Amino acid sequence: MRVLVAIDRSDIGESALAALSEWVQSSGADVCLLHVVHPREVHETAQASKYAHALTPAASYTGQMLPFSARSDKLAENRSQALARLREERRDFLRERVREHFPGGEHTTIVEMSEDIPHTIIEMAAQVQADFIAMATHGRGPLGQALLGSVAERVVREAPVPVLLVGPHMREAA
């Protein structure tokens, strides 16, 4: 049995791992942990220069030198470098979750980039031949779903395999 667990980096996202932990260890199921990064999360970073220049404004009648800080930012990390760094950070995050919730097993971790997170979750479930998908839901009401959308709702509607949703209050109930 193979389960695809889609998680984000929130406490609510980890509740799906906590809910599955005991079952995975007792059944020997294979877990594939998936984290999807939206491209908006990836940014290049600038390294500020510490050099300040003096400037004489053309309209200055006194000729007094005025301090002028001209920032000549250099890229410390371009977008592709930022993406590679972010992927590695998220892989480390997933590996840490595997060690914490599913000790002693060999499980897969996948980091994907996509603007359409629900579609990517469904695609990855097919690709890894998952028997079901597990994920947490933030439990937003109809208004919150209308304004913010619901990844979980779309996955439930469109997935070709069963979907286990873990609500935001799972840890409290446990």
C-alpha atoms as a printed R data frame, in Angstrom:
    type eleno elety resid chain resno       x      y       z
1   ATOM     1    CA   MET     A     1   0.000  0.000   0.000
2   ATOM     2    CA   ARG     A     2   1.363  3.422  -0.974
3   ATOM     3    CA   VAL     A     3   0.073  6.734   0.348
4   ATOM     4    CA   LEU     A     4   0.914 10.178  -0.985
5   ATOM     5    CA   VAL     A     5   0.930 12.718   1.846
6   ATOM     6    CA   ALA     A     6   0.768 16.309   0.618
7   ATOM     7    CA   ILE     A     7   1.899 18.774   3.262
8   ATOM     8    CA   ASP     A     8   2.656 22.443   3.519
9   ATOM     9    CA   ARG     A     9   4.870 23.944   6.208
10  ATOM    10    CA   SER     A    10   2.069 24.727   8.650
11  ATOM    11    CA   ASP     A    11   1.181 23.009  11.918
12  ATOM    12    CA   ILE     A    12  -2.120 22.046  10.333
13  ATOM    13    CA   GLY     A    13  -0.239 20.408   7.455
14  ATOM    14    CA   GLU     A    14   1.706 18.263   9.883
15  ATOM    15    CA   SER     A    15  -1.497 17.016  11.497
16  ATOM    16    CA   ALA     A    16  -1.916 14.648   8.529
17  ATOM    17    CA   LEU     A    17   1.466 13.117   9.356
18  ATOM    18    CA   ALA     A    18   0.547 12.692  13.015
19  ATOM    19    CA   ALA     A    19  -2.765 11.070  12.032
20  ATOM    20    CA   LEU     A    20  -1.043  8.546   9.756
21  ATOM    21    CA   SER     A    21   2.050  7.829  11.833
22  ATOM    22    CA   GLU     A    22   0.783  4.890  13.883
23  ATOM    23    CA   TRP     A    23  -1.080  3.310  10.958
24  ATOM    24    CA   VAL     A    24   1.976  3.532   8.648
25  ATOM    25    CA   GLN     A    25   4.247  1.935  11.242
26  ATOM    26    CA   SER     A    26   1.837 -0.914  11.980
27  ATOM    27    CA   SER     A    27   0.862 -1.625   8.359
28  ATOM    28    CA   GLY     A    28   4.270 -1.135   6.758
29  ATOM    29    CA   ALA     A    29   2.770  1.159   4.132
30  ATOM    30    CA   ASP     A    30   5.053  3.088   1.821
31  ATOM    31    CA   VAL     A    31   4.833  6.867   2.287
32  ATOM    32    CA   CYS     A    32   5.605  9.462  -0.339
33  ATOM    33    CA   LEU     A    33   5.790 12.944   1.175
34  ATOM    34    CA   LEU     A    34   5.036 15.777  -1.264
35  ATOM    35    CA   HIS     A    35   5.502 19.502  -0.871
36  ATOM    36    CA   VAL     A    36   4.483 21.811  -3.720
37  ATOM    37    CA   VAL     A    37   6.191 25.202  -3.947
38  ATOM    38    CA   HIS     A    38   4.311 28.035  -5.632
39  ATOM    39    CA   PRO     A    39   6.623 30.150  -7.851
40  ATOM    40    CA   ARG     A    40   5.673 33.259  -5.829
41  ATOM    41    CA   GLU     A    41   7.732 31.806  -2.970
42  ATOM    42    CA   VAL     A    42  10.981 32.012  -4.973
43  ATOM    43    CA   HIS     A    43  12.783 35.354  -5.058
44  ATOM    44    CA   GLU     A    44  16.252 36.451  -5.962
45  ATOM    45    CA   THR     A    45  18.148 38.171  -3.170
46  ATOM    46    CA   ALA     A    46  20.252 41.305  -3.365
47  ATOM    47    CA   GLN     A    47  23.491 42.017  -1.599
48  ATOM    48    CA   ALA     A    48  23.639 45.714  -0.701
49  ATOM    49    CA   SER     A    49  26.826 47.634  -1.362
50  ATOM    50    CA   LYS     A    50  28.245 49.596   1.574
51  ATOM    51    CA   TYR     A    51  29.727 52.355  -0.572
52  ATOM    52    CA   ALA     A    52  28.206 55.820  -0.289
53  ATOM    53    CA   HIS     A    53  28.974 58.562  -2.782
54  ATOM    54    CA   ALA     A    54  29.114 62.325  -2.474
55  ATOM    55    CA   LEU     A    55  27.046 64.353  -4.916
56  ATOM    56    CA   THR     A    56  26.920 68.030  -5.825
57  ATOM    57    CA   PRO     A    57  23.391 68.831  -6.948
58  ATOM    58    CA   ALA     A    58  23.187 70.934 -10.105
59  ATOM    59    CA   ALA     A    59  20.792 73.366  -8.398
60  ATOM    60    CA   SER     A    60  23.019 73.885  -5.345
61  ATOM    61    CA   TYR     A    61  24.036 77.528  -5.135
62  ATOM    62    CA   THR     A    62  26.499 76.885  -2.291
63  ATOM    63    CA   GLY     A    63  28.353 74.054  -3.984
64  ATOM    64    CA   GLN     A    64  28.182 72.102  -0.717
65  ATOM    65    CA   MET     A    65  28.739 68.369  -1.038
66  ATOM    66    CA   LEU     A    66  25.700 66.473   0.146
67  ATOM    67    CA   PRO     A    67  25.899 62.835   1.230
68  ATOM    68    CA   PHE     A    68  24.107 60.557  -1.150
69  ATOM    69    CA   SER     A    69  23.834 56.862  -0.625
70  ATOM    70    CA   ALA     A    70  23.760 55.237  -4.033
71  ATOM    71    CA   ARG     A    71  22.912 51.599  -3.535
72  ATOM    72    CA   SER     A    72  24.409 49.431  -6.188
73  ATOM    73    CA   ASP     A    73  22.748 46.169  -5.286
74  ATOM    74    CA   LYS     A    74  24.349 43.062  -6.677
75  ATOM    75    CA   LEU     A    75  22.512 39.809  -6.905
76  ATOM    76    CA   ALA     A    76  23.681 37.523  -4.152
77  ATOM    77    CA   GLU     A    77  21.428 34.806  -5.550
78  ATOM    78    CA   ASN     A    78  19.549 34.751  -8.842
79  ATOM    79    CA   ARG     A    79  16.138 33.104  -9.247
80  ATOM    80    CA   SER     A    80  17.483 29.707 -10.354
81  ATOM    81    CA   GLN     A    81  19.924 29.651  -7.422
82  ATOM    82    CA   ALA     A    82  17.093 30.643  -5.085
83  ATOM    83    CA   LEU     A    83  14.974 27.813  -6.503
84  ATOM    84    CA   ALA     A    84  17.755 25.258  -5.986
85  ATOM    85    CA   ARG     A    85  18.303 26.482  -2.413
86  ATOM    86    CA   LEU     A    86  14.565 26.435  -1.664
87  ATOM    87    CA   ARG     A    87  14.177 22.914  -3.083
88  ATOM    88    CA   GLU     A    88  17.011 21.652  -0.881
89  ATOM    89    CA   GLU     A    89  15.585 23.412   2.204
90  ATOM    90    CA   ARG     A    90  12.162 21.869   1.568
91  ATOM    91    CA   ARG     A    91  13.681 18.403   0.967
92  ATOM    92    CA   ASP     A    92  15.464 18.711   4.317
93  ATOM    93    CA   PHE     A    93  12.145 19.771   5.878
94  ATOM    94    CA   LEU     A    94  10.422 16.676   4.442
95  ATOM    95    CA   ARG     A    95  13.237 14.329   5.491
96  ATOM    96    CA   GLU     A    96  12.991 15.726   9.020
97  ATOM    97    CA   ARG     A    97   9.220 15.073   9.045
98  ATOM    98    CA   VAL     A    98   9.830 11.488   7.859
99  ATOM    99    CA   ARG     A    99  12.352 10.864  10.658
100 ATOM   100    CA   GLU     A   100   9.969 12.372  13.200
101 ATOM   101    CA   HIS     A   101   6.725 10.647  12.163
102 ATOM   102    CA   PHE     A   102   7.831  7.482  10.328
103 ATOM   103    CA   PRO     A   103  11.097  6.301  11.918
104 ATOM   104    CA   GLY     A   104  12.831  3.214  10.602
105 ATOM   105    CA   GLY     A   105  11.292  3.228   7.141
106 ATOM   106    CA   GLU     A   106  12.542  4.164   3.721
107 ATOM   107    CA   HIS     A   107  10.097  6.717   2.419
108 ATOM   108    CA   THR     A   108  10.152  9.028  -0.595
109 ATOM   109    CA   THR     A   109  10.222 12.823  -0.469
110 ATOM   110    CA   ILE     A   110   9.297 15.004  -3.440
111 ATOM   111    CA   VAL     A   111   9.452 18.775  -3.856
112 ATOM   112    CA   GLU     A   112   7.668 20.136  -6.927
113 ATOM   113    CA   MET     A   113   7.104 23.656  -8.227
114 ATOM   114    CA   SER     A   114   3.712 24.586  -9.631
115 ATOM   115    CA   GLU     A   115   1.167 27.368  -9.801
116 ATOM   116    CA   ASP     A   116  -1.626 24.779  -9.764
117 ATOM   117    CA   ILE     A   117  -1.058 22.948  -6.480
118 ATOM   118    CA   PRO     A   118  -4.148 20.682  -6.534
119 ATOM   119    CA   HIS     A   119  -3.387 19.499 -10.068
120 ATOM   120    CA   THR     A   120   0.230 18.752  -9.105
121 ATOM   121    CA   ILE     A   121  -0.881 16.715  -6.071
122 ATOM   122    CA   ILE     A   122  -3.214 14.655  -8.260
123 ATOM   123    CA   GLU     A   123  -0.533 14.191 -10.943
124 ATOM   124    CA   MET     A   124   2.054 13.052  -8.402
125 ATOM   125    CA   ALA     A   125  -0.412 10.571  -6.887
126 ATOM   126    CA   ALA     A   126  -0.775  8.983 -10.325
127 ATOM   127    CA   GLN     A   127   2.956  9.110 -10.986
128 ATOM   128    CA   VAL     A   128   3.921  7.337  -7.735
129 ATOM   129    CA   GLN     A   129   0.915  4.993  -8.076
130 ATOM   130    CA   ALA     A   130  -0.540  5.988  -4.706
131 ATOM   131    CA   ASP     A   131  -3.456  4.001  -3.360
132 ATOM   132    CA   PHE     A   132  -4.760  7.104  -1.630
133 ATOM   133    CA   ILE     A   133  -3.872 10.726  -0.873
134 ATOM   134    CA   ALA     A   134  -3.695 12.132   2.640
135 ATOM   135    CA   MET     A   135  -3.600 15.825   3.421
136 ATOM   136    CA   ALA     A   136  -4.688 18.338   5.988
137 ATOM   137    CA   THR     A   137  -7.401 20.882   5.498
138 ATOM   138    CA   HIS     A   138  -7.443 24.319   7.082
139 ATOM   139    CA   GLY     A   139 -11.181 23.953   7.670
140 ATOM   140    CA   ARG     A   140 -12.212 27.272   6.151
141 ATOM   141    CA   GLY     A   141 -15.886 27.948   5.806
142 ATOM   142    CA   PRO     A   142 -17.639 28.621   2.493
143 ATOM   143    CA   LEU     A   143 -16.651 32.304   2.505
144 ATOM   144    CA   GLY     A   144 -12.982 31.510   3.150
145 ATOM   145    CA   GLN     A   145 -13.015 28.918   0.381
146 ATOM   146    CA   ALA     A   146 -14.616 31.397  -2.018
147 ATOM   147    CA   LEU     A   147 -12.016 34.063  -1.236
148 ATOM   148    CA   LEU     A   148  -8.907 31.930  -0.796
149 ATOM   149    CA   GLY     A   149  -9.796 28.750  -2.647
150 ATOM   150    CA   SER     A   150  -9.436 25.282  -1.263
151 ATOM   151    CA   VAL     A   151  -6.662 22.968  -2.363
152 ATOM   152    CA   ALA     A   152  -8.201 20.100  -0.397
153 ATOM   153    CA   GLU     A   153 -11.642 20.583  -1.940
154 ATOM   154    CA   ARG     A   154 -10.262 20.449  -5.478
155 ATOM   155    CA   VAL     A   155  -8.148 17.381  -4.736
156 ATOM   156    CA   VAL     A   156 -11.190 15.572  -3.294
157 ATOM   157    CA   ARG     A   157 -13.306 16.463  -6.340
158 ATOM   158    CA   GLU     A   158 -10.722 15.583  -8.996
159 ATOM   159    CA   ALA     A   159  -8.526 12.795  -7.574
160 ATOM   160    CA   PRO     A   160  -8.955  9.332  -9.095
161 ATOM   161    CA   VAL     A   161  -8.044  7.722  -5.745
162 ATOM   162    CA   PRO     A   162  -9.558  8.132  -2.264
163 ATOM   163    CA   VAL     A   163  -8.510 11.207  -0.269
164 ATOM   164    CA   LEU     A   164  -8.118 11.268   3.507
165 ATOM   165    CA   LEU     A   165  -8.567 14.774   4.927
166 ATOM   166    CA   VAL     A   166  -7.363 15.620   8.407
167 ATOM   167    CA   GLY     A   167  -9.041 18.646   9.978
168 ATOM   168    CA   PRO     A   168  -7.312 21.446  11.881
169 ATOM   169    CA   HIS     A   169  -8.478 20.212  15.286
170 ATOM   170    CA   MET     A   170  -7.088 16.660  14.967
171 ATOM   171    CA   ARG     A   171  -4.274 17.227  17.490
172 ATOM   172    CA   GLU     A   172  -6.684 18.715  20.009
173 ATOM   173    CA   ALA     A   173  -8.953 15.670  19.711
174 ATOM   174    CA   ALA     A   174  -6.056 13.279  20.068
